[in-house]
Amino acid sequence: MRVSESEEIIEPETLPLDGWHRARGARMVPFAGYEMPIQYEGILAEHEWTRSHAGLFDVSHMGQLEVSGEDATEALEALLPIDLSTLKPGRQRYSLLLDENGGVLDDLMVTNAGERFYLVVNGATKWDDIAHLREHLPDDITLNHLADDALLALQGPEAAEVLGQLGLEPANSGPRVADMAFMDAVEFGWNGVPLRVSRSGYTGEDGFEISVPADQAEALAEALCAQPEVKPIGLGARDSLRLEAGLPLYGHDLSPGTSPVEAGLTFGINKRRRSEGGFPGAERIQRELAEGTKRHWVGLALEGRMAAREGADVYAGDDKVGTVTSGGFSPTLGHPIAMAYVDAAHAGEGTALELEVRGKRLPARVVPTPFVPHRYHRKGAAK
């Protein structure tokens, strides 16, 4: 590739586990500014392994942030539509970073860690998120980018058993791994190494996200993959799993041009905040909650084997009524699926539509999401 002298070539950064991935035969690709593994054995095999056993994902490209200060609760509530008064210590919750018009700047996870909050933001937007937070948080609030921490995700029905075998010791009398429920967040010690563990993930399966000092990430990955239930899994299967789970991907299904209401993410805006407002874009969101939106984000099931990818047009007869934001073949269901924004009049469950792919119209119908039921370990199910 030829570039002019005025153009700058930015080489992707490497993850703490870059050499570990390559030694295991990973095919590496640029993603979110990093070289990341897209697959090891193959996307289909890795997808099915995670559904049946436990897959280990390296998500160290994500941004890990710490927010602290006497008024950190109020400061974060001024920027996020989250009710932190109902988020108990040791619990995690999904939230959104919004612009003044109610558009989505990012979606993220917030953990109440007692005297501070931990945020996990998307890798592709983390530098913009950090700049936004630094600009809008008061001077007496401290924002730390935990750049020396890696992040691993252990996902699948055998994840809890595997993690429990490592002998993690909870700090501050917290619950053990087996007693954690979905969205619990606990600090552990492992062979003298501090870990922050949440029972959460991005696959729809039960699982955990584990923050570990970067210089200890390889030792932890080795310890996990030494167990026969665990294999390393790449970005390809991560995307097919999250698609089956009906989970949005920022930059594809979410952007500043979409609102949480039309994206079906109002669960990320707590009841008190819906009524009181006091966060960016609150006026628009309150109006949309009351009056509805002109379009909705929906799931689509396609006939045949050909998949519709992002950008495919959605038609009702001769009228274009929407655009696909994510799509692919579902290994679990055995047919293609997609997610799209479509006009409200055509968003009802069962509505017959067509997707234009390579000059062909593919029959589809609106279906509920998730396409494959979530298997999160909810409270009340812990043993």
N, C-alpha and C positions, 0 to 999 in steps of 0.2 A: 504494500500500500504506500502510495506517495503522498506526502503531506507538505504543505508550504512551510516556510521558515517560521511563520507567525503562529502555526498550529502547534499545540502541545500534545504529545502522546503521553497519556497517563497509564502506566503499567498497573495491572491489578495487584492489590496487596495479597499477602499470604496469611492464611490462618495459622494459629499455633500448631495445629495438627496436619499441616500441609504435607510434610514428609511421611507421616503415618498413613495418610490417605494414599499417597503415591506408592508406598511400599506394599499396600494391599491391592494394588491394581486399579485404583479409581481412575476414571476418565474425568479430567478436570476441565472446567469451563469458567469463563468470566461471569460473575453474577454479583450485583450490588457492590461493585468495586473490588471484589475479591476473586481469587481463584478458588473454586469450590467443586466438590465431587458431584457429578450428575448421576453416576451409576458405578457399580462394581461388577456384579454378576449380570445385571440386566434389570430394567425397570419393572417388568412384570413379576419376575422372581422376587425382587425386593419388596414390591407391594404385597404380594401374597405372604411373604415371610412375616412382615409386620402385622398383618391381619391375624396370623396364626400363632406367632411366637413373640419376639421382641426385637425391634430394630433400633440401632443407635444412629442418631443424626447429629452432625456437627452444625450447630447454628450460631457459631461464635461471631458471625458477621452482624448479628443483632446488637443493638445498642443497649447497654446496661447502665442505668443511671441511679444515683442516690440523691434524694431531696430531703433536706433537714433544716431545722430552725424552729423557733418557738411558735411561729405562725404558719408553719408549712401546710397545715390542713386548709386554712383559708386561702393561702396563696395558690394551691393546686386547684381548689374548687373555683377560683376565678378564671382558670384556663381550661378545665375539664368539666364535662357535665356529669360528674360523679358525686355521689353523696358519701363522703368519707366518714361522716358520723356513724354510719351503719356498717362500715368496713372494720371488722374487729382485728386486733393484732393477730398475726399468724394467718391472715386470709388474703386472698388475691382476687382481683376483679378486672373485667374487661372495661376499657374506656376509650375515649376518642379525643384527639387533639383537633380542634375546629378553628376555622378562620372566622373573621367578623361576619361573613355571610352565611355561616353554618355549613360551609364546605369542609370535607374531611381532609385534614393535613396529614393525619396518620391515625392508625388504631394501635392500641398498646395495652399492656397489662400493668396494673398497679398493685403493689403489695404493701400492706401495713406491717412494718417491722418494729412497731413499738414507738421509738423516738425518731423514726425516720421512715421514709417511703422509698421503695424500690420501683423503678419503672423499667420495662423492657419494651423497646421501640424497634421498628423495622430497620433492617440494615440499609436499605436503599435511601431511607429518609433520615437516618440518625443525625447526620451533621446539621441538616436543616432544623430538625427537632431541637437539638441542643442549642442552636443559635436562637430559635424562637423562645425557648424557655429562658435562656439567659437574658434576652431582651425584655421579657414580660414579668419574670419573677422579681419581687422586691429585693433590694440590696441586702437585707438581713437574712435572706434565704440562701442556703448553700446548695449548689448543684455540682455533684461530682460525676464525671464520666468514668466508669469503672473499666478503663481500657485494658487493665492487666488481668481481667477475668475472662475465661472462655465460657461457652455455654453449650452443653450437650443435652439432647432430648432422647430419652429412652421410652419407646412407645410400643404398645402391643399388649395382648392379654396376659403375657408372662412377665411383664415389666416389674410388677410389684414383687413377685417372688425373687426375681433376679437381683433387684436392688436390695431387698431384705437380706440377701446372703452375703452382702459386703460388710456387714457388721457396723453399720453407721450408728453413731451415738448421738442422740438428740441433745442439743444445748438447751439450757434454761427449762429443763423438765418438759420439753415438748413431746408430742406423740412420736412413736416409732413409725417406720415406713408403713408397716401393715395397717396401722391405725389412721393413717392420713386419708382424708376424703378429697374429692374433686375441689380444686382451688384452695386447698390448705397449702401453707408455705412454712417451712421449718428449716432452722439452721442446724446442721449436723457437723460432727467431726468424723473424719475417716483417716485413720493412721496419722493423726495429728494435722490433717489438712482440713481447713474449714470449707464447708459446702453449704450453699443455699439451694434448697430443693422445694419445688412446687409440684403438686399433683395436677398437671395440666399438659397441654401440648396442642399440636396443630394437625392431628390426623383423624380425630374422632374416636380414637381408641383410648383406653386407659393408659396412663403413662406419667412420666415425670420430666421436668426440665431442671437441669442441674448446673448451677453456676459454680465454677471451680477456678482457682488461680491458674493462669495460663501455663505456668511452668509445671503444673501437676496434671494437666489435661491428658497427656499421653498415658501417664500411669493409670488414671481412672479409666480411660478408654480401653486400655489393655486388660484391666481387671474385669471390666464388663464383658468384653468380647472373648475372654477366656472361658466364659460360661457357654455351654452348647446352645442355649436358647437365644443367644444374641448374635446378630450379624450387623456390620455397618451398612447403612442405607444412604443413598444419594438424593439429590434434589429432584430427580425425575419421579421417584416413587413418593416423595414428600408432596409433590404437586398433585399426583393422581389420588392420593389418600385425602388431601384436604378438599379436592374437588368432590369426591364421593361424600365427604362430610358436610358439604354445602358451606364451606368457610371462605370468606372473601380474602383476596390477595390485594394488598395495597398497590396502587399503580395500574391495576387491571380492573378490579371490581369496585375499587374505591379511589377517589381523587378529590381535589378541591371542587370539581364540577358536580359532585354527588353529595346529597345530604344524608344524614343517618336515617331519616324517616323513609325516604324512597329506597334506601338500601336495606330496610328491614332490621335496622340495628337499634331500635328504640329501647331494647333491654339494656343497652349501654348508657341510657339516660335515666337515672333513678327518679322515682315518683316525686320526691321533694323538689328536685331540680327542674322537673318538667313544669311544675306549678310556679316555683319561685323565680326561675331563670337565673340571671347573674353570671352567665358564661357566654363566650363568643357565639354569635349566631342564634341566641336564645329566641329572639323575636320570630325569626323565620321558622325555627323548629316548633315553637308553640303554635304558630299558625298552621303549619302542615299537620301537626297532630290533631288539630281541631277540624281542619277542612279537607285533609287528604292531599295527595300529590298527583301530578299528571302522569307519572310513570312509576313502575314498581320493579324491583329486582326479583326475578323469578327463576325457578328451576325448570329445565326442559329435558324431556326424554326423547331421544331420536330413534327412528326406525332404521334398520339396516346396520351396516358396519362402518360407514364413513362418518368421521367426526367433524364437528364444526368448531373452528378455533376462534380466538378473540378477533373481533372486527367483523365477523360474518353478519350480514343483514338479516333481520327477522321480518317476515311478511305475513299479513293476513289478506289473502287474495292478492290483489294488485297493489295493496297499500303497504309501504314499509312502516312497521310499527315498533321497531326496536333494533338493538345491536347486542351481539354476544360479547360478554366480557371475559368468560373463561369457558373452556370446553375441552373434551377429550374422550377417549374410550374408557369405560368403567370395567376394570378387570373383574370386580365382584359381581356386577349385574350382567355383564356380557353384552352390553350395547352402549352406544355413545350417549353422553350427557353433556349438558351445558348450562351456564347461567347467563342471564341477559337482563338488560333494562328494556321493558316493553311498556307501551301506552297502557294506562290503567284500565281502559275498556277491554283490553285483551289479556289481562293478567290473571283472570280467574282460573282456578284449578280445572284441568280438563280441556281448556281452550286449545283448539287445533290451530297450529301455525306452520310456517315453512321457513327453513333457513337456507340461504343461498350460499352454496359452496362450490367453487370452481365452475360456475355457470349452471349448476344444477340446483333444483329446489328439493330439499330434504324434509320429509314430513316430521313434525314434532308436536308434542303436547305439553302444556304447562302441568308440572307435578310439584308436590311439596318437597321441601328440603328439610333435613338432609336426605340425600338419595339413599345412603346406607345409614341405618340408625347409629347414633353415638353410643359408645359403651363406657362413658365416664363413670368413675366410682363415686357415686353421690353420697352425701351425708345420710346416715341411716342404714347404708349398706356396708359400712366399715365393720370389720370383724377383729 
